[in-house]
């Protein structure tokens, strides 16, 4: 059973890459970097601890209609997300950056909500 309540055989689960596992709704998102080198957990933990501040700054930028600040913050997260082993953060941040470049308020709001949901699922622990 996976976290969203749907059934998946152990064989099927083991056959998924970590990136694929991270796409399963409501499941924890683990760092691929920590999977490859557990000694990096401390630095990844500092990155994860700062995610809520990053999201807050992006929300402030949206409220102020400061698309350049939003684009910059999304661009930074796009780079660091993958660097710390969370490629799904890179993908979501890239979408937000694109919407900020177009100054599309509705799409920016949707993208930040998706990013918030993803960030709530991010953990620093080795894979099962």
C-alpha positions in Angstrom: 0.0 0.0 0.0 1.4 3.4 -0.9 0.7 6.6 1.1 -2.3 7.7 -0.9 -4.1 4.4 -0.1 -3.8 2.8 -3.5 -2.3 -0.7 -3.7 1.0 -1.4 -5.4 2.9 -4.7 -5.3 6.3 -4.7 -3.7 7.8 -5.8 -7.0 6.3 -2.9 -8.8 7.3 -0.4 -6.1 10.9 -1.7 -6.1 11.0 -1.4 -9.9 10.3 2.4 -9.7 13.1 4.9 -9.7 13.2 7.3 -6.8 12.1 10.1 -9.2 9.1 8.0 -10.2 8.3 7.3 -6.5 8.5 11.0 -5.8 5.7 11.6 -8.3 3.2 9.4 -6.4 0.7 11.8 -4.7 1.0 12.2 -1.0 4.1 10.0 -0.7 7.2 11.4 0.9 9.8 12.9 -1.4 13.3 11.8 -0.5 16.6 13.3 -1.7 18.4 11.4 -4.4 21.6 13.0 -3.1 21.1 11.4 0.4 20.2 8.1 -1.2 23.6 8.1 -3.0 25.6 9.5 0.0 24.0 9.5 3.5 26.9 11.7 4.8 25.3 14.6 2.9 22.1 14.5 5.0 23.1 17.4 7.2 23.6 19.8 4.3 20.4 18.6 2.6 18.5 19.1 6.0 19.6 22.8 6.0 18.3 23.2 2.4 15.0 21.5 3.4 14.7 23.7 6.5 14.8 26.8 4.3 12.1 25.8 1.9 9.3 27.4 3.9 11.1 30.7 3.9 11.7 30.4 0.2 8.0 29.8 -0.4 7.0 32.7 1.9 9.2 35.1 -0.1 7.7 33.8 -3.4 4.2 34.3 -2.0 5.2 37.9 -0.9 6.4 38.5 -4.4 3.1 37.3 -5.9 1.1 39.6 -3.5 3.3 42.5 -4.5 3.1 41.6 -8.2 6.9 41.6 -8.2 7.3 39.2 -11.1 11.1 39.8 -11.3 11.6 38.8 -7.6 9.4 35.8 -8.1 11.2 34.8 -11.3 14.6 35.1 -9.5 13.5 33.1 -6.5 11.9 30.4 -8.7 15.1 30.3 -10.8 17.3 29.8 -7.7 15.0 27.0 -6.4 15.1 25.4 -9.9 18.9 25.1 -9.6 19.2 24.2 -6.0 16.3 21.7 -5.9 18.0 19.3 -8.3 21.4 20.0 -6.8 20.1 18.8 -3.4 18.6 15.7 -4.9 15.0 16.8 -5.5 14.5 17.0 -9.3 10.7 17.4 -8.8 11.4 20.8 -7.1 13.4 21.8 -10.2 10.5 20.9 -12.4 7.9 22.8 -10.4 10.2 25.8 -9.9 10.9 25.9 -13.7 7.1 26.1 -14.3 6.8 28.9 -11.8 9.7 30.7 -13.3 8.1 30.5 -16.8 4.8 31.8 -15.5 6.6 34.7 -13.7 8.3 35.6 -16.9 4.9 35.9 -18.6 3.5 37.8 -15.6 0.6 35.4 -15.5 -0.8 35.9 -12.0 -3.3 33.0 -12.1 -0.7 30.5 -13.3 1.8 31.8 -10.8 -0.7 31.2 -7.9 -1.4 27.7 -9.2 2.3 26.9 -9.5 3.1 28.2 -6.0 0.3 26.1 -4.5 1.7 23.0 -6.3 5.2 23.9 -5.1 4.0 24.3 -1.5 2.4 20.9 -1.6 5.5 19.3 -3.0 7.7 21.0 -0.3 5.4 19.7 2.4 6.2 16.1 1.2 10.0 16.7 1.1 12.0 14.7 3.7 15.6 14.0 4.4 15.8 10.2 5.0 17.2 7.3 3.1 15.0 5.4 0.7 13.2 2.3 2.0 
